[in-house]
Amino acid sequence: MVPAAAQAKVVNDANVAISSRGFAMPKMSILDLKAMLASEKANALAAISAARLAEERADAMDYYLGDMRKDMPA
């Protein structure tokens, strides 16, 4: 727990917030938040792209091996 004297100092600091438990936590800048969100979005889109690519590769291997049941039902 943050001592009362330290907590009073922290409350006046523009770069620090007090959590619901009374702990001092540094605030995240808008630029840092935007960078973090952009990174998370890029990772999510990359995962979607990788899943599509894996499916396309599996289909290509099936066609190569002569299995065309997906596109030409018997």
Biopython code that builds the backbone (N, CA, C, O; Angstrom):
import numpy as np
from Bio.PDB.StructureBuilder import StructureBuilder

atoms = [
    (1, "MET", "N", (0.848, -1.181, 0.000)),
    (1, "MET", "CA", (0.000, 0.000, 0.000)),
    (1, "MET", "C", (0.890, 1.240, 0.000)),
    (1, "MET", "O", (1.959, 1.242, 0.611)),
    (2, "VAL", "N", (0.459, 2.268, -0.669)),
    (2, "VAL", "CA", (1.215, 3.512, -0.754)),
    (2, "VAL", "C", (0.978, 4.320, 0.511)),
    (2, "VAL", "O", (-0.173, 4.527, 0.894)),
    (3, "PRO", "N", (2.042, 4.786, 1.176)),
    (3, "PRO", "CA", (1.845, 5.622, 2.365)),
    (3, "PRO", "C", (1.065, 6.880, 2.017)),
    (3, "PRO", "O", (1.102, 7.345, 0.878)),
    (4, "ALA", "N", (0.359, 7.433, 3.000)),
    (4, "ALA", "CA", (-0.506, 8.593, 2.768)),
    (4, "ALA", "C", (0.269, 9.774, 2.206)),
    (4, "ALA", "O", (-0.223, 10.459, 1.310)),
    (5, "ALA", "N", (1.474, 10.027, 2.714)),
    (5, "ALA", "CA", (2.272, 11.148, 2.219)),
    (5, "ALA", "C", (2.654, 10.931, 0.765)),
    (5, "ALA", "O", (2.591, 11.863, -0.038)),
    (6, "ALA", "N", (3.050, 9.710, 0.417)),
    (6, "ALA", "CA", (3.415, 9.401, -0.959)),
    (6, "ALA", "C", (2.198, 9.434, -1.865)),
    (6, "ALA", "O", (2.272, 9.865, -3.015)),
    (7, "GLN", "N", (1.066, 8.969, -1.325)),
    (7, "GLN", "CA", (-0.150, 8.941, -2.124)),
    (7, "GLN", "C", (-0.593, 10.352, -2.472)),
    (7, "GLN", "O", (-1.042, 10.586, -3.593)),
    (8, "ALA", "N", (-0.483, 11.280, -1.567)),
    (8, "ALA", "CA", (-0.859, 12.657, -1.843)),
    (8, "ALA", "C", (0.018, 13.235, -2.950)),
    (8, "ALA", "O", (-0.464, 13.980, -3.804)),
    (9, "LYS", "N", (1.304, 12.892, -2.935)),
    (9, "LYS", "CA", (2.215, 13.350, -3.981)),
    (9, "LYS", "C", (1.843, 12.739, -5.323)),
    (9, "LYS", "O", (1.875, 13.415, -6.351)),
    (10, "VAL", "N", (1.489, 11.455, -5.309)),
    (10, "VAL", "CA", (1.154, 10.742, -6.539)),
    (10, "VAL", "C", (-0.103, 11.318, -7.173)),
    (10, "VAL", "O", (-0.174, 11.443, -8.395)),
    (11, "VAL", "N", (-1.081, 11.667, -6.375)),
    (11, "VAL", "CA", (-2.342, 12.189, -6.911)),
    (11, "VAL", "C", (-2.102, 13.476, -7.690)),
    (11, "VAL", "O", (-2.800, 13.742, -8.668)),
    (12, "ASN", "N", (-1.128, 14.275, -7.271)),
    (12, "ASN", "CA", (-0.840, 15.537, -7.951)),
    (12, "ASN", "C", (-0.017, 15.352, -9.217)),
    (12, "ASN", "O", (0.087, 16.281, -10.017)),
    (13, "ASP", "N", (0.565, 14.185, -9.417)),
    (13, "ASP", "CA", (1.387, 13.924, -10.596)),
    (13, "ASP", "C", (0.483, 13.594, -11.779)),
    (13, "ASP", "O", (-0.355, 12.698, -11.678)),
    (14, "ALA", "N", (0.635, 14.294, -12.889)),
    (14, "ALA", "CA", (-0.245, 14.112, -14.054)),
    (14, "ALA", "C", (0.006, 12.789, -14.772)),
    (14, "ALA", "O", (-0.851, 12.323, -15.523)),
    (15, "ASN", "N", (1.170, 12.179, -14.552)),
    (15, "ASN", "CA", (1.503, 10.947, -15.259)),
    (15, "ASN", "C", (1.233, 9.689, -14.447)),
    (15, "ASN", "O", (1.626, 8.597, -14.859)),
    (16, "VAL", "N", (0.574, 9.817, -13.310)),
    (16, "VAL", "CA", (0.332, 8.672, -12.441)),
    (16, "VAL", "C", (-1.124, 8.656, -12.029)),
    (16, "VAL", "O", (-1.711, 9.699, -11.743)),
    (17, "ALA", "N", (-1.701, 7.472, -11.999)),
    (17, "ALA", "CA", (-3.082, 7.296, -11.551)),
    (17, "ALA", "C", (-3.087, 6.381, -10.334)),
    (17, "ALA", "O", (-2.159, 5.596, -10.139)),
    (18, "ILE", "N", (-4.116, 6.482, -9.529)),
    (18, "ILE", "CA", (-4.271, 5.612, -8.366)),
    (18, "ILE", "C", (-5.291, 4.538, -8.725)),
    (18, "ILE", "O", (-6.410, 4.846, -9.136)),
    (19, "SER", "N", (-4.900, 3.277, -8.568)),
    (19, "SER", "CA", (-5.806, 2.175, -8.882)),
    (19, "SER", "C", (-6.881, 2.063, -7.807)),
    (19, "SER", "O", (-6.819, 2.745, -6.784)),
    (20, "SER", "N", (-7.859, 1.205, -8.043)),
    (20, "SER", "CA", (-8.943, 1.007, -7.075)),
    (20, "SER", "C", (-8.427, 0.426, -5.770)),
    (20, "SER", "O", (-9.082, 0.554, -4.736)),
    (21, "ARG", "N", (-7.257, -0.214, -5.802)),
    (21, "ARG", "CA", (-6.664, -0.779, -4.588)),
    (21, "ARG", "C", (-5.717, 0.199, -3.896)),
    (21, "ARG", "O", (-5.139, -0.129, -2.860)),
    (22, "GLY", "N", (-5.555, 1.379, -4.453)),
    (22, "GLY", "CA", (-4.723, 2.378, -3.822)),
    (22, "GLY", "C", (-3.275, 2.379, -4.269)),
    (22, "GLY", "O", (-2.454, 3.082, -3.678)),
    (23, "PHE", "N", (-2.939, 1.615, -5.290)),
    (23, "PHE", "CA", (-1.570, 1.562, -5.782)),
    (23, "PHE", "C", (-1.360, 2.609, -6.862)),
    (23, "PHE", "O", (-2.255, 2.890, -7.658)),
    (24, "ALA", "N", (-0.164, 3.181, -6.876)),
    (24, "ALA", "CA", (0.176, 4.156, -7.906)),
    (24, "ALA", "C", (0.550, 3.408, -9.175)),
    (24, "ALA", "O", (1.359, 2.480, -9.145)),
    (25, "MET", "N", (-0.042, 3.816, -10.288)),
    (25, "MET", "CA", (0.234, 3.188, -11.577)),
    (25, "MET", "C", (0.517, 4.287, -12.591)),
    (25, "MET", "O", (-0.244, 5.251, -12.665)),
    (26, "PRO", "N", (1.586, 4.173, -13.374)),
    (26, "PRO", "CA", (1.854, 5.200, -14.377)),
    (26, "PRO", "C", (0.794, 5.172, -15.471)),
    (26, "PRO", "O", (0.345, 4.107, -15.894)),
    (27, "LYS", "N", (0.404, 6.353, -15.918)),
    (27, "LYS", "CA", (-0.560, 6.442, -17.016)),
    (27, "LYS", "C", (0.133, 6.117, -18.323)),
    (27, "LYS", "O", (1.326, 6.371, -18.483)),
    (28, "MET", "N", (-0.609, 5.560, -19.247)),
    (28, "MET", "CA", (-0.086, 5.262, -20.573)),
    (28, "MET", "C", (-0.388, 6.460, -21.473)),
    (28, "MET", "O", (-1.498, 6.993, -21.457)),
    (29, "SER", "N", (0.590, 6.870, -22.242)),
    (29, "SER", "CA", (0.358, 7.995, -23.150)),
    (29, "SER", "C", (-0.545, 7.543, -24.297)),
    (29, "SER", "O", (-0.669, 6.350, -24.574)),
    (30, "ILE", "N", (-1.160, 8.498, -24.945)),
    (30, "ILE", "CA", (-2.047, 8.208, -26.078)),
    (30, "ILE", "C", (-1.259, 7.532, -27.204)),
    (30, "ILE", "O", (-1.760, 6.611, -27.848)),
    (31, "LEU", "N", (-0.039, 7.986, -27.436)),
    (31, "LEU", "CA", (0.779, 7.384, -28.499)),
    (31, "LEU", "C", (1.115, 5.929, -28.175)),
    (31, "LEU", "O", (1.087, 5.072, -29.057)),
    (32, "ASP", "N", (1.435, 5.651, -26.902)),
    (32, "ASP", "CA", (1.721, 4.273, -26.505)),
    (32, "ASP", "C", (0.484, 3.394, -26.666)),
    (32, "ASP", "O", (0.578, 2.261, -27.139)),
    (33, "LEU", "N", (-0.673, 3.920, -26.271)),
    (33, "LEU", "CA", (-1.919, 3.164, -26.403)),
    (33, "LEU", "C", (-2.233, 2.876, -27.864)),
    (33, "LEU", "O", (-2.606, 1.756, -28.212)),
    (34, "LYS", "N", (-2.082, 3.885, -28.720)),
    (34, "LYS", "CA", (-2.337, 3.686, -30.148)),
    (34, "LYS", "C", (-1.381, 2.655, -30.744)),
    (34, "LYS", "O", (-1.786, 1.823, -31.555)),
    (35, "ALA", "N", (-0.120, 2.713, -30.341)),
    (35, "ALA", "CA", (0.866, 1.755, -30.849)),
    (35, "ALA", "C", (0.527, 0.339, -30.389)),
    (35, "ALA", "O", (0.625, -0.610, -31.167)),
    (36, "MET", "N", (0.130, 0.199, -29.134)),
    (36, "MET", "CA", (-0.217, -1.116, -28.616)),
    (36, "MET", "C", (-1.451, -1.678, -29.334)),
    (36, "MET", "O", (-1.475, -2.856, -29.692)),
    (37, "LEU", "N", (-2.460, -0.850, -29.542)),
    (37, "LEU", "CA", (-3.667, -1.304, -30.236)),
    (37, "LEU", "C", (-3.382, -1.635, -31.698)),
    (37, "LEU", "O", (-3.931, -2.603, -32.224)),
    (38, "ALA", "N", (-2.551, -0.864, -32.351)),
    (38, "ALA", "CA", (-2.186, -1.154, -33.741)),
    (38, "ALA", "C", (-1.446, -2.483, -33.834)),
    (38, "ALA", "O", (-1.653, -3.253, -34.773)),
    (39, "SER", "N", (-0.595, -2.744, -32.869)),
    (39, "SER", "CA", (0.137, -4.014, -32.848)),
    (39, "SER", "C", (-0.809, -5.192, -32.645)),
    (39, "SER", "O", (-0.682, -6.216, -33.317)),
    (40, "GLU", "N", (-1.750, -5.052, -31.725)),
    (40, "GLU", "CA", (-2.723, -6.122, -31.480)),
    (40, "GLU", "C", (-3.580, -6.373, -32.715)),
    (40, "GLU", "O", (-3.873, -7.522, -33.046)),
    (41, "LYS", "N", (-3.985, -5.299, -33.400)),
    (41, "LYS", "CA", (-4.788, -5.438, -34.618)),
    (41, "LYS", "C", (-3.988, -6.152, -35.705)),
    (41, "LYS", "O", (-4.508, -7.038, -36.384)),
    (42, "ALA", "N", (-2.727, -5.765, -35.867)),
    (42, "ALA", "CA", (-1.875, -6.400, -36.875)),
    (42, "ALA", "C", (-1.694, -7.885, -36.573)),
    (42, "ALA", "O", (-1.723, -8.712, -37.484)),
    (43, "ASN", "N", (-1.508, -8.227, -35.300)),
    (43, "ASN", "CA", (-1.360, -9.633, -34.919)),
    (43, "ASN", "C", (-2.628, -10.430, -35.210)),
    (43, "ASN", "O", (-2.558, -11.562, -35.689)),
    (44, "ALA", "N", (-3.785, -9.840, -34.922)),
    (44, "ALA", "CA", (-5.048, -10.526, -35.178)),
    (44, "ALA", "C", (-5.258, -10.747, -36.674)),
    (44, "ALA", "O", (-5.682, -11.824, -37.092)),
    (45, "LEU", "N", (-4.963, -9.727, -37.476)),
    (45, "LEU", "CA", (-5.123, -9.862, -38.924)),
    (45, "LEU", "C", (-4.136, -10.873, -39.500)),
    (45, "LEU", "O", (-4.464, -11.598, -40.440)),
    (46, "ALA", "N", (-2.930, -10.922, -38.939)),
    (46, "ALA", "CA", (-1.935, -11.895, -39.397)),
    (46, "ALA", "C", (-2.397, -13.317, -39.092)),
    (46, "ALA", "O", (-2.176, -14.227, -39.891)),
    (47, "ALA", "N", (-3.030, -13.510, -37.953)),
    (47, "ALA", "CA", (-3.526, -14.843, -37.595)),
    (47, "ALA", "C", (-4.641, -15.283, -38.545)),
    (47, "ALA", "O", (-4.701, -16.446, -38.943)),
    (48, "ILE", "N", (-5.506, -14.363, -38.898)),
    (48, "ILE", "CA", (-6.583, -14.677, -39.846)),
    (48, "ILE", "C", (-5.988, -15.042, -41.202)),
    (48, "ILE", "O", (-6.407, -16.012, -41.833)),
    (49, "SER", "N", (-5.013, -14.260, -41.641)),
    (49, "SER", "CA", (-4.354, -14.518, -42.919)),
    (49, "SER", "C", (-3.636, -15.863, -42.909)),
    (49, "SER", "O", (-3.678, -16.598, -43.896)),
    (50, "ALA", "N", (-2.983, -16.186, -41.809)),
    (50, "ALA", "CA", (-2.269, -17.461, -41.697)),
    (50, "ALA", "C", (-3.246, -18.635, -41.742)),
    (50, "ALA", "O", (-2.938, -19.672, -42.329)),
    (51, "ALA", "N", (-4.408, -18.483, -41.134)),
    (51, "ALA", "CA", (-5.405, -19.553, -41.155)),
    (51, "ALA", "C", (-5.911, -19.789, -42.580)),
    (51, "ALA", "O", (-6.076, -20.932, -43.007)),
    (52, "ARG", "N", (-6.155, -18.700, -43.307)),
    (52, "ARG", "CA", (-6.599, -18.832, -44.699)),
    (52, "ARG", "C", (-5.525, -19.503, -45.553)),
    (52, "ARG", "O", (-5.821, -20.375, -46.370)),
    (53, "LEU", "N", (-4.285, -19.090, -45.355)),
    (53, "LEU", "CA", (-3.183, -19.651, -46.119)),
    (53, "LEU", "C", (-3.042, -21.146, -45.829)),
    (53, "LEU", "O", (-2.799, -21.928, -46.749)),
    (54, "ALA", "N", (-3.188, -21.550, -44.580)),
    (54, "ALA", "CA", (-3.081, -22.968, -44.228)),
    (54, "ALA", "C", (-4.176, -23.778, -44.923)),
    (54, "ALA", "O", (-3.925, -24.888, -45.393)),
    (55, "GLU", "N", (-5.384, -23.227, -44.989)),
    (55, "GLU", "CA", (-6.485, -23.925, -45.665)),
    (55, "GLU", "C", (-6.218, -24.030, -47.164)),
    (55, "GLU", "O", (-6.456, -25.075, -47.768)),
    (56, "GLU", "N", (-5.723, -22.948, -47.763)),
    (56, "GLU", "CA", (-5.407, -22.982, -49.189)),
    (56, "GLU", "C", (-4.291, -23.980, -49.491)),
    (56, "GLU", "O", (-4.333, -24.667, -50.511)),
    (57, "ARG", "N", (-3.306, -24.061, -48.619)),
    (57, "ARG", "CA", (-2.221, -25.024, -48.821)),
    (57, "ARG", "C", (-2.731, -26.461, -48.698)),
    (57, "ARG", "O", (-2.307, -27.338, -49.451)),
    (58, "ALA", "N", (-3.631, -26.699, -47.758)),
    (58, "ALA", "CA", (-4.192, -28.042, -47.607)),
    (58, "ALA", "C", (-4.988, -28.426, -48.848)),
    (58, "ALA", "O", (-4.897, -29.560, -49.319)),
    (59, "ASP", "N", (-5.775, -27.479, -49.385)),
    (59, "ASP", "CA", (-6.523, -27.738, -50.617)),
    (59, "ASP", "C", (-5.577, -28.025, -51.781)),
    (59, "ASP", "O", (-5.816, -28.941, -52.568)),
    (60, "ALA", "N", (-4.502, -27.240, -51.890)),
    (60, "ALA", "CA", (-3.540, -27.442, -52.974)),
    (60, "ALA", "C", (-2.893, -28.819, -52.875)),
    (60, "ALA", "O", (-2.688, -29.478, -53.894)),
    (61, "MET", "N", (-2.574, -29.254, -51.676)),
    (61, "MET", "CA", (-1.977, -30.580, -51.498)),
    (61, "MET", "C", (-2.978, -31.675, -51.874)),
    (61, "MET", "O", (-2.606, -32.684, -52.474)),
    (62, "ASP", "N", (-4.250, -31.469, -51.517)),
    (62, "ASP", "CA", (-5.282, -32.448, -51.899)),
    (62, "ASP", "C", (-5.383, -32.547, -53.418)),
    (62, "ASP", "O", (-5.433, -33.650, -53.962)),
    (63, "TYR", "N", (-5.412, -31.415, -54.102)),
    (63, "TYR", "CA", (-5.495, -31.430, -55.568)),
    (63, "TYR", "C", (-4.264, -32.094, -56.172)),
    (63, "TYR", "O", (-4.377, -32.872, -57.118)),
    (64, "TYR", "N", (-3.102, -31.791, -55.634)),
    (64, "TYR", "CA", (-1.864, -32.385, -56.118)),
    (64, "TYR", "C", (-1.899, -33.903, -55.991)),
    (64, "TYR", "O", (-1.402, -34.621, -56.858)),
    (65, "LEU", "N", (-2.491, -34.381, -54.898)),
    (65, "LEU", "CA", (-2.574, -35.822, -54.666)),
    (65, "LEU", "C", (-3.772, -36.463, -55.371)),
    (65, "LEU", "O", (-4.005, -37.664, -55.239)),
    (66, "GLY", "N", (-4.531, -35.655, -56.122)),
    (66, "GLY", "CA", (-5.640, -36.185, -56.907)),
    (66, "GLY", "C", (-6.976, -36.223, -56.188)),
    (66, "GLY", "O", (-7.937, -36.785, -56.713)),
    (67, "ASP", "N", (-7.060, -35.650, -55.022)),
    (67, "ASP", "CA", (-8.315, -35.634, -54.259)),
    (67, "ASP", "C", (-9.048, -34.326, -54.542)),
    (67, "ASP", "O", (-8.693, -33.274, -54.008)),
    (68, "MET", "N", (-10.088, -34.406, -55.401)),
    (68, "MET", "CA", (-10.838, -33.206, -55.767)),
    (68, "MET", "C", (-12.277, -33.284, -55.274)),
    (68, "MET", "O", (-13.164, -32.663, -55.859)),
    (69, "ARG", "N", (-12.518, -34.035, -54.209)),
    (69, "ARG", "CA", (-13.881, -34.182, -53.678)),
    (69, "ARG", "C", (-14.484, -32.858, -53.222)),
    (69, "ARG", "O", (-15.702, -32.686, -53.265)),
    (70, "LYS", "N", (-13.664, -31.946, -52.797)),
    (70, "LYS", "CA", (-14.180, -30.671, -52.291)),
    (70, "LYS", "C", (-14.887, -29.876, -53.391)),
    (70, "LYS", "O", (-15.916, -29.250, -53.138)),
    (71, "ASP", "N", (-14.339, -29.898, -54.610)),
    (71, "ASP", "CA", (-14.902, -29.127, -55.714)),
    (71, "ASP", "C", (-15.722, -29.968, -56.708)),
    (71, "ASP", "O", (-16.545, -29.430, -57.448)),
    (72, "MET", "N", (-15.496, -31.263, -56.720)),
    (72, "MET", "CA", (-16.197, -32.140, -57.667)),
    (72, "MET", "C", (-16.793, -33.337, -56.914)),
    (72, "MET", "O", (-16.174, -34.399, -56.844)),
    (73, "PRO", "N", (-17.995, -33.161, -56.351)),
    (73, "PRO", "CA", (-18.585, -34.270, -55.606)),
    (73, "PRO", "C", (-18.875, -35.458, -56.523)),
    (73, "PRO", "O", (-19.211, -35.290, -57.695)),
    (74, "ALA", "N", (-18.740, -36.639, -55.973)),
    (74, "ALA", "CA", (-18.922, -37.861, -56.782)),
    (74, "ALA", "C", (-20.371, -38.254, -56.901)),
    (74, "ALA", "O", (-20.689, -39.254, -57.545)),
]
sb = StructureBuilder()
sb.init_structure("model")
sb.init_model(0)
sb.init_chain("A")
sb.init_seg("    ")
for serial, (resi, resn, name, xyz) in enumerate(atoms, 1):
    if name == "N":
        sb.init_residue(resn, " ", resi, " ")
    sb.init_atom(name, np.array(xyz, "f"), 0.0, 1.0, " ", f" {name:<3s}", serial, name[0])
structure = sb.get_structure()
